[in-house]
Amino acid sequence: MSVNPFSLTFGKVPANYIAREENKEEIIKAFDSEPALCQTYMIGGIRGCGKTVLMTAVSKELGEKKNWVCVDLNPAFDLLDDLANNMVYSLKKHNLFERGLELNIAGFGVGVGGKTQTENSVNIIKDSLDILKKKGKKLLITVDEVENNDNMRRFASQFQIFIRRDDPVYLIMTGLYENIFNIQNDSALTFLLRSPKILLGPLSYTRIAGRYRELLKTDAIKADELAGMTKGYAFAFQALGRVYWENRNKADKEKIMVEYEAYLEEYVYSKIWSGLTAVEKKIVLSMKDEGAVKTSAICEQCDITSASFSKYRERLIRKEVVRSSGHGYLELTLPRFNTVCRRLSMAE
């Protein structure tokens, strides 16, 4: 039996995925131009929409160019310390040390002309950037799933100083839209308000159907049906494709749907559900998987005044759980979300 072409692994570019070429080329062009059009990009979107895949694709392509050095930081670590460590490693890896200069990871020390003195992370980074600049290199820093905390504020504030120094440093950050929104609107990080951001929406149904026809060897009608079941959600494209592949020789639609919903729940929806407030959960449960619902009907069912509802509406839109579908109407953005959430609510 041949290998299933669909993958559920987060953070890794799947073997078969629908690339967001336009977004990728936008970032690469902005960073690789002379002079650069900008030095930061923020990629926002709901879990499983392809943020990390897009960032990884950009990093991979730039990393293959001779004038680029790429480092990936772990947001669970101190970001400045992690950057200093990564830069020392990268300088060694790319043989960029100059004679008489040695950076030491363990002691965060720097020896110049045979002398060693203790330096902090920022000075290690500055010295490393000076080397890159002299060698005509650019540094791309990638940080996945950022949050607005002290660690990020320290890092972003220092990054702004690097930009003012005219250092060849570039940054891509990914995060949930609400986290990107909070970071950009932090009073200490106002420079990020001017940073371009890409908010990843649904994938093209046409492209999803095309890949299903190619990979599942199905006809156009079935491919279109499957594409509609994903609502353009990137993770759903992989999850439904995987389930259908395993059951492609069976006519058990119910089994396919059960397994599909199980993947959605286990990998993504349980986490989204747990992040909703009690009122937000009531609103989700008052809606339906397909089609728009009148906001007046939601207010009536949830016993919420229209004045109070507006703030919950904005929060759910920011969390990308719902979207406006015309004046006075809302619809769920994710496939089978109401159905899965009903089961999750019963387990609480």
N, C-alpha and C positions, 0 to 999 in steps of 0.2 A: 504493500500500500504506500503510495507516495506521501510525502510530508505535507501536513496542513500548512498552507501558505499564510495563514493569519496568526498574529501574535497578540498576547495580552500583556506583554512586559512593558511597564512604565519606564520612561526615561531613556529608552533605547530606540533607535530608529528601526522600525519593523522592516522585514525583508520586502514586504509589499504594503506600501502606504500611498496615500494621495498627497503628493507634495504640494506645499503652498509656495510655488515657484515665484510668484509675483512678490510676496512678502520677503522671501529670501533675497531676491535680486535687489529689492529696495534697500535693505540693510547693507548688503555688500557694496552696492554703488555708493551709498552715503559714506561708508567708512573708508573705502579704497580710493576715493577720488582725491585729487590734489588741487587745492586743499580739500580736506574732508568737509562734507556738508554738515556733519554733527559728530559727536563723540559718545553719545549714549542712546540706547534704544530700550524701551520697556515693552515687553510682550505680556498681555493680560488675557485671561480667559478662564473658564470653568475647568475643573479637573477633567482630564481625559480629552481635551480639545486639540492637543498637539503642540502646546507651547514649547515643551522641552525638545520635541522632535525638530521644530523649526530652529530653535537656538543651536541645537547640535549640528544641524545641516549647515548653518552659517559658519560655525566654528570649524567644522571639518573642511569646508571649501577654502576659507581664509588660511587655515593651518597648512594647506598644501602649497601656499605661495611662499616664496623665499623670504619676502620682507615682513612676514608676520610670525609672531610667537603668541600662542593661545594658552591660557590657563583657566582652569575651572575651579571655583571656590565652593567650599561647603558652608552653607549658612548656619550650620550647627556649631562651627568653630568660630573663634575670633577672626573676623574677615581680614583685618590688617596683618595679623600674624600669619594667617594662611596664605595671603598674597606674598608676603616676604619669603616664606618657605618655598612656594611654587616658583617664584622668580629666580631664587638661587638655583633650584633644580633645573629650570629651563635654560639658564645661562650656561650651566655645565653641559646640559644635553646638547645645546647648539654650538658649543665651543666658542662662546662669546667673551670669555674672560680675557683681559689684557694682562700683559706681563707686569708682575709686581702687584696684582690685585687678586685677592682671594676672599670670597664671602663664605662665612661659616654658618651653616644652619643651626647647629646645636647651641652655640653661644650667642647667636645673632651678633657675631663679631665681624669686623671687616678689617683686613690687613692691607695696608697701602705701603708699598716700598719696603716690605718686610716688617712693618710695625702693626700691632694688633690693638684695637680698642673696642670696647663694648658699645654697640649702637642699638637703638630701638628699632622696631619694625618699620616705622616710617622712613628712617634714614637708610635702612637696607633697601627699601623700595626705591627711594630717590636715587641712590647710587646705581641701582640696577637699571632704572629708566634712563639715566645718563649714558650708560653703556649702550643700551638699545638705540637711543637717539643718535649717538656717535656712529653706530654701525648701520644707520638707515633702516632700522627695524621698527615695527609697530606692535603694540601689545594689545591683545583682545582678552578682556576679563569677562567670564560668564558666571552668573550666579542664578541658581534655579530656586524657585518657590521662596521668594523673599517675603519678609514681614516687616512691619514698621516697628522696630525695637531699637534699643540703645546700640546694639551691635551694628545694625544697618545705618543708623544715624551717624555714628563715628566714621564708618567706612565711606559713606556718601559725602560727608563733609570734607574728608581728606581727599577724596577723588576730585572734588571741585578745586582743591588747591593744586592738584597735579595738572588739571586743565589750565589753570591760571599760569602755571610754570611753562606752559606750552609743551608739556610732555606728550609723547606719541602713544597715548593710552586711550583705550576704547572699552565701553562697557555695555553688555546686554544683560538685563535682568528679566526673569519671568516671575509671574505670581498670579494669584487669583485677582480678579478685577478689583474687588474691594480692598485688597492689600496694596495694589498698585495705586489706587485712588488715595488711600491714606498716606502713602509715602510721598506722592506728588503734592499733597496738600499739607504736609508737615511744614510748619513755619520755619523750621531750621534747614529745610531742604528745598527752598523755593526755586533753585536753579533747575530742579527736575521737572518743574511745571513746563519748562520750555523744551524738555526732551520729547522727541517723537515717541508715540506709543502705537502699538498695533494690538487691537482687540480682536482676537480670533473668533469669528462667527462660524456658522455652519458651513460644511463642505458642500460643493455643488452636487445636487442629486444626479445630474447627468454624468459627472465624473465617477460618482459612486457606482451607478448602474453600469457604466462601462467597465469598471474594474471587476464587478461581480460577474459580468458576462465573460470576461477574459479568464478569471481565476476559477469560477465555479462551473464554467462551460454550460451556462443556462441561457434560455432565450431572452429576448428583449422584454417581454411582458413580465416574466418572473424577476428579472433583474430590476426593473422599475418598481415592482412591488416590494422587493427587499430594500431598495434604496429609500423608499418612503417610510419603511419601518425604522430607519435609523434617524430620521429627522435631520440628517446631515451631521450628526455628532460623530466625531472622529473615533472615539473608543467604541461606539456602537457599531461602526463600520467593521472594526476588527472582531468584536464579540459575535455579532450576527453571522459574519462570514465564517468564523471558526465553527460555530454550532451547525450552520447549514452544511459546511464541508463534511463534518463528521456524520451527518444524517442525510447526505445528498441522495443516497440510494433507497431512502425510506420515505413513505408518504405520511409521516407523523408530524403534522404541523403543530399539534399541541405540545409534543415533546420539545420541538425546536423552540417554541415560545417560552416554555418553562425554563429551559437551560439558558436561553438568551437573557431572561429576566434575572436569573440567578447570578450570571456574570455581572450584569449591571449593578445589582444590589451589593455583591461581595466586593467588587473592585472600586466602585465609585459612590453609588447612591447612599449607602449606609453612612458614609462620611459626610456627605452633603446634608442628609437628614439630621444628623446629630448636631450640625452647626446652625440649624434653624431654631428660632425662638418658638415658644408655644403658640403664639398667634400666627406666626408665619406657617407653622405646620397645619393649623386649622384652615388657612387660606389654600394651601396646596391640596389638602384633602377635599376641599369644596369644589375643586376644578376637575377637569377630565383629561384623559390622555390625548385626545384628538379634538381640535377645534377650539374656538375662542369662547370665553364666558363673559357675560356682562358683569362689570364691576359692581353694579347695584345688586345683582343676584348674590355675589360673593359676600357683600356687606350684610345682606339680609340673613344669609345662611350662617355667617360667623358672628352675627350680632355686633357689628362694628359700624360706627358712624362713618360717613364719607370723609369727614375731616380727619379722623384717626387713620382711615384706610390709606390715605395718600402716602404717609410715611412708611407704612409696611410695603406698599407697592414699590416705592423707590428702593427700599432695601432689597427686595426680592429681584428687582431688575438689576441692581448692582451685583447681586450674587449670581446673576444670569440663570435663575431658576424660571423666571417668567419674562415675557416680552409683551409690549403693547402691540395690539393687532387692530388698531383703529380706535377712534375716540370712544372711551367708555368700555373697552374690551381688553381682556388679557388672555394669553394662552401660555401653557407650559412649553419650555424650550426643549426639554429632554424626552426621549422616547420612553414610554411605559412608566413614567415617573410617578404618576398618581397611583397606578396599580401596585408598584413596588412599595411605595410609601404607605399605602394602606396596610400592607402586611407588616411593615416595620412598626407602624403605630400600634398594631395589635400585640406586638411583642414587648411593648414598653410597660 
